[in-house]
Amino acid sequence: QVQLQQWGAGLVKPSETLSLTCAVYGGSLSNYYWSWIRRPPGKGLEWLGDINYTGATNDNPSLKSRVTISLDTSKNQFSLRLSSVTAADTAVYYCARGRGDTGMDVWGPGTTVTVSS
Amino acid sequence: SYELTQPPSVSVSPGQTARITCSGDALPKQYAYWYQQKPAQAPVLVIYKDTERPSGIPDRFSGSTSGTAVTLIITGVQAEDEADYFCQSADTSGTYRRLFGGGTKLTVL
């Protein structure tokens, strides 16, 4: 049973960089894509981007290149960096596993990130 | 830009059938997925590839598709089905991106 465990700073100052990491337990990074999704308070889910096991990435154009997603195969982890944060980036952030046409079938528990000085 | 449109809310009584629609011009060409999210919990995939149900998801959950819309159908709704439901698909018209619909709050009366 694959499980995702995620962690990172819960409070980030405006204009700084948000950093989160997601570790994959009980499975391999191979043959999947690995996503970051967030849910701001009172709003819906927003896809931020993903990376596949070869390191190829896609990210949400609406975030204007503020997103960086990376893979560490030696640690079976992937990470998110979101630069120049504002209060609008306050949200619960989730990592998730996806594969081909089968959707995102395993999710991390979520990390609450607040942007405030 | 391309969007997926869902009704903000749907209400049904226990035992009835709930239908939640998701509209998008590219849905005839791209698969849709449905996620259930309860308060303070991570989303759960309930339908993939428009109509397929992952193992462990009750068979009262099903999906259908017609033209530029997909529908999540919950037959014999139970109180525990009260949640937010999000459709998700992909936009390949420019730079590839995944996107979610705005979400539908299902209330079990």
Interface residues (C-beta under 8 A of the other chain):
Chain A: S35 I37 R39 G44 L45 E46 W47 D50 N58 D59 N60 P61 Y94 A96 D101 T102 G103 M104 D105 W107 G108 P109 G110
Chain B: Y31 Y33 Y35 Q37 A42 P43 V44 L45 Y48 K49 E52 P54 D84 F86 Q88 G94 T95 Y96 R97 R98 L99 F100 G101 G102 G103
